[in-house]
């Protein structure tokens, strides 16, 4: 397949997803949630909307324009996909196939249904993709590796794939910045960055930096409608458990009935918990952000006022060129 055909097929996939009937979306979400109850209909639909943004013709063309993908010598690229949020492995799926390589994908057991269905839809649109997509359990035949996992599994990946070209991604999380001057809509948008996908993604905000003396009353008021999080039994179980731990240990915290906020220097908070840390000045804030840069996926602030940040509400809306861990996947693939 030539590059133009590959691009056209993914544009058609985007259109297909964009125009998917509600009944079909519901059926797909039901099938996914039967395997992984975190993947409820609202979150599956949100993830599908994110993928259609990836596959917008203008964004797709702008993304691939700087790269030389016309005369790729196809290699077998093994991809170890995560399964923490719906279709989180799609960007690697897209990158490998649009660059002209063969995809050997090891799916997460938590996200088998959705990524498989996307592959089926793509092959229906462009049957020439069929020999380029394999779902496998082992990656022994791979010429190169893209793997996403925890800090522990990444050490295994680094050892096992040391002799092959590779991208190995580790644990990351995202950070929010509050000043006390945010409007209600800003605070509600930050709530989306925190709670979408129940906080399970690396682009979810798990910690906020706030000025000394900050109170969370306005944040809680702006996000009162997110009490519906408790409708999910696993989220409620996590909330009840974490609340009991804080109470037993007599740890100071804030609680609005469905979200817990406590001070901590740690970055990654448990489900239903948001960590916070104070800063004394803008310089102090910058120093603290710099100290955790290698563990940070993205930083959000109201209207993106801080350099290097993005606006509240956009953490879960990356563009194709917003590479995980800041590693340029297409550049890696074009140079294999």
C-alpha angles and dihedrals in degrees: 000000000000121000094254091058092049091050093047092051093053092046088054090048088054091051090047091053093043091055097039109138116248091242091056092049090051092050091049092049091048091053091048095047091050086065097036119017092202087070098080124168096264094052095043089051091049091051091049089052089052091053092050087056089054089052098049105128095234095048092044092052093045091050098053097036097093094051132083104230101144100093105030116158099225116242130182106256116194115209123194103202125208120224105201095112131018115289093347088154093059096097091058089044089053095042096052095046099041090051090057101251131128115259120222102182126191102198124210112247085232093060110032100119102055102042090046091053092050090053091050091050092049092051091049088055095043114016090189087076092066097091090044096062125069128163108210141172096215130039099205092124095052121118092198137013138221110184134175123192148117124305088262096051091043089064089054091048092049090053099041097044098035094119096052130068106265151169112211117188123199137193114308135164138185134250135214128209122213127184102176093250097089122125123235092259090053091053092047090051090051087053088060091053089052102042108030110115085012089283094294099126131088088236091056114107107243097167137033130199113218135178118261111278094024117155125204099215095108091045091053092046092050092051100041090117090065090077083103086080085083089065087079107080095211092052091048090049090053092047093050092047096047092045091053091050092052092048095046091049091044091231115168111247145147121245130186096178098269107034130049124206123192137164116257140148088220120102106209113063127195120257110287092019128100119195123212136190129187129234128201100205142359089263090052090050092051091050092051092048091048090053091059099034094114090056096044124096097185142341123224128199134163107290088346092281095158116076111259093018132114127218122274112270095033102084091099094044104075121167122230090262093054094097121199111255088003091277113141102233096184093051088052091050097046091054098051 
